[in-house]
Amino acid sequence: MYELADPKWKSRVGIAPTNGSFQAFVTGMRVKDGDAKARDFLKGLKANDAQIREHNNSIVADVNTGTLDVGLVNHYYVYEKAEEVGKPVDELKARLHFFQGGDPGGLVNVSGVGVTKHSADDADVRKFVDYLLSKNGQSYFTKTNFEYPLIEGVAPAEGLPGLSELDPPAVNLHNLDSLDQTVQMITDSGLA
């Protein structure tokens, strides 16, 4: 990931610095490698005239047309683009790259569901949570949003490596609670 701050990538990288997933990724970078390294990375992107987009789907569209060479997005935006244009994901110009070796670019973002104390005894709430974690619920997320399934017996979208095949950075997701500092760092770098 850090190589994208190299001058050889000048004006070739698309980012969406106000997007939550980009901010989570930078927070993971800060937690794993420290603020100084993350700050240098952001400054490098700025110096390289990183191409700012409002949304990840704009980045994928620009990579797919060749306007950009690289874009930092979540995997499912590429799948959404394939669905939009009616092609298999492996027929797009935009391709996924899964960072290996614990690289910060390989951060796996997670989503969750919480039940408030007030609704803990509500049978409908329990049914809803059970559905989300059921085969039908997980199949919905993999087929509609192209998310990774959380249970066995539900396959990820075609072409996605399994979660066990990924090599994300060793970051405790509980330590990604300094988002405000990350947003400030991104702003201070001039990217947002």
C-alpha positions, 0 to 999 in steps of 0.5 A: 500500500505504501508504494502508492505514495511513490511519485511513479503513481502521480495522478494515477490513484483514485481515493474517496477520503470522506468515505468511511471505509477509506477512513477505517483503512487509514485508521488501521494503518495508524494503529498498525504502523503509527501516526507518522507513517500514516501521515507520510502516506497521506502526504505522499498521496497529496503530493502525487495528486491523488484523484479525489472522488466523492464515492467508491463507485466513481473510482471503480467507473474511472478505473474501468474506463482507464481514466485511473490506473488504481483506486482504493475501494472495497471489493464489492464496488467492483462486483456492483459495477459488473452487475451494472454493466451486465458482465462477469466481474472477471471481464471488467477492466477494473480488477481486484487486488488483495494485499498480502503479507499483513499489508494495511491495504488488506484490512478487512472491515467488519459490520455488526448488529447490536441489540439494545438493552431495551429490546433484548427481550423482544422476540422480533429482535431476536428473530431478526438477528437470527435471520441475519445470521442464517443461511438465507440472510447470509446468502442475501448479503453475498448475492445482493451486496457481494459481502463475505458470508459469516457462516459456513455453508454460504459461499462468497461471490464468485471469484472472491478468495475465501476469508481464510485465504486473505492475509489482513494486517494484525489489527485489533478492530477494537483499536479502530476507535480513533476515527476523529483523529484519522479524519483530522489527519486526512484533512490536515494532509489536504486530501479532504 
